[in-house]
Amino acid sequence: MQQNETGGGRIPAVTQETLWEEIVRRQGETFYTAKGLPFTYQIRGGEFFTERKKKSITRATFEKAYQKIADDTEGRIIGPKTLNCFGGPYIWALFVELGIVIGKKGAKNGNGSQADEQESDQ
């Protein structure tokens, strides 16, 4: 996977097979949404829980989001909204930190790395 001009580039740092393992390993760390909102999360079974969201995000949702990005050969997925899935801002934030996507240039998240400005709490 190659980086594209829109910043929605893909880097094969984490594979679909190792995705959940990496997410479990990094629980308790602080991450930042594209709008710079800090959050931490815990994993219980196959579910992702964050203090900023009432409902959990399932492992299957993360895996589907990963597949959407892998299938996006035209680079149309450039942020949490265009990811178009439940929990998009949190999934996108983790994918940026895990090196699965590269955030859009010009917007910074709370830890200083680049991120996409568009976000909604889907």
C-alpha positions as CSV (number, residue, x, y, z in Angstrom):
1,M,0.0,0.0,0.0
2,Q,1.3,3.4,-0.9
3,Q,0.8,6.9,0.6
4,N,-1.4,9.1,-1.6
5,E,-1.6,12.9,-2.1
6,T,-4.7,13.4,0.0
7,G,-3.0,12.1,3.1
8,G,-5.2,9.0,3.3
9,G,-2.2,6.8,2.4
10,R,-1.8,3.3,3.7
11,I,1.2,1.7,5.3
12,P,1.2,-2.0,6.0
13,A,2.6,-1.6,9.5
14,V,-0.2,-3.7,11.1
15,T,-1.9,-6.5,9.2
16,Q,-5.6,-7.5,9.5
17,E,-4.4,-10.6,11.3
18,T,-2.4,-8.6,14.0
19,L,-4.8,-5.6,14.2
20,W,-6.8,-6.7,17.3
21,E,-3.7,-7.9,19.0
22,E,-2.2,-4.4,18.6
23,I,-5.3,-2.7,19.8
24,V,-5.4,-4.9,22.9
25,R,-1.7,-4.3,23.6
26,R,-2.1,-0.5,23.5
27,Q,-5.2,-0.2,25.8
28,G,-4.7,2.3,28.6
29,E,-2.6,4.6,26.4
30,T,-3.9,8.1,25.6
31,F,-4.9,8.7,22.0
32,Y,-6.4,11.8,20.3
33,T,-9.3,12.1,17.9
34,A,-8.8,14.2,14.7
35,K,-10.3,17.1,16.7
36,G,-7.7,16.7,19.4
37,L,-10.0,15.1,22.0
38,P,-8.0,12.8,24.3
39,F,-9.4,9.3,25.1
40,T,-8.2,6.0,26.5
41,Y,-9.9,2.7,26.1
42,Q,-10.2,-0.8,27.6
43,I,-10.9,-4.1,25.8
44,R,-13.4,-6.5,27.3
45,G,-13.7,-9.6,25.2
46,G,-14.2,-8.5,21.6
47,E,-15.3,-5.0,22.5
48,F,-13.6,-1.6,22.7
49,F,-14.8,0.7,25.4
50,T,-13.9,4.4,25.8
51,E,-15.0,6.9,28.4
52,R,-16.1,9.2,25.6
53,K,-18.7,6.8,24.1
54,K,-21.6,5.0,25.7
55,K,-21.7,2.1,23.3
56,S,-18.8,-0.3,22.6
57,I,-17.1,-0.7,19.3
58,T,-16.7,-4.4,18.3
59,R,-13.7,-6.2,17.0
60,A,-15.6,-6.9,13.9
61,T,-16.2,-3.2,13.3
62,F,-12.4,-2.6,13.5
63,E,-11.8,-5.4,11.1
64,K,-14.4,-4.1,8.6
65,A,-12.9,-0.6,8.8
66,Y,-9.5,-2.1,8.1
67,Q,-10.8,-4.0,5.1
68,K,-12.6,-0.8,3.8
69,I,-9.2,1.0,3.9
70,A,-7.4,-1.9,2.2
71,D,-10.0,-2.0,-0.5
72,D,-9.9,1.8,-1.1
73,T,-7.6,1.9,-4.1
74,E,-8.8,5.4,-5.1
75,G,-7.8,7.0,-1.8
76,R,-11.4,8.2,-1.0
77,I,-11.2,7.4,2.7
78,I,-9.3,10.3,4.2
79,G,-10.8,10.6,7.7
80,P,-13.3,9.4,10.2
81,K,-16.3,10.6,8.3
82,T,-15.3,9.0,5.0
83,L,-14.5,5.8,6.9
84,N,-18.3,5.8,7.4
85,C,-18.6,3.3,10.3
86,F,-19.8,3.3,13.9
87,G,-17.1,4.8,16.1
88,G,-15.2,6.3,13.2
89,P,-13.3,9.0,15.1
90,Y,-11.9,6.4,17.6
91,I,-11.1,3.8,14.9
92,W,-9.4,6.5,12.8
93,A,-7.3,7.8,15.7
94,L,-6.0,4.3,16.4
95,F,-5.4,3.6,12.7
96,V,-3.3,6.8,12.5
97,E,-1.3,5.8,15.6
98,L,-0.8,2.2,14.4
99,G,0.4,3.4,11.0
100,I,-2.5,2.0,9.0
101,V,-3.5,5.4,7.7
102,I,-1.7,8.8,7.5
103,G,-3.7,11.7,8.8
104,K,-4.4,14.7,6.5
105,K,-1.7,17.4,6.4
106,G,-2.4,20.6,8.3
107,A,-4.5,19.2,11.1
108,K,-2.8,18.2,14.3
109,N,-4.1,15.9,17.0
110,G,-3.3,16.3,20.7
111,N,0.0,14.4,20.5
112,G,1.4,16.5,17.7
113,S,1.0,14.0,14.8
114,Q,-0.9,14.8,11.7
115,A,-4.6,14.0,11.6
116,D,-7.7,14.6,9.5
117,E,-9.9,17.5,10.6
118,Q,-13.2,16.0,9.8
119,E,-14.8,14.1,12.7
120,S,-18.2,13.1,14.0
121,D,-19.2,10.9,16.9
122,Q,-20.9,8.2,14.8
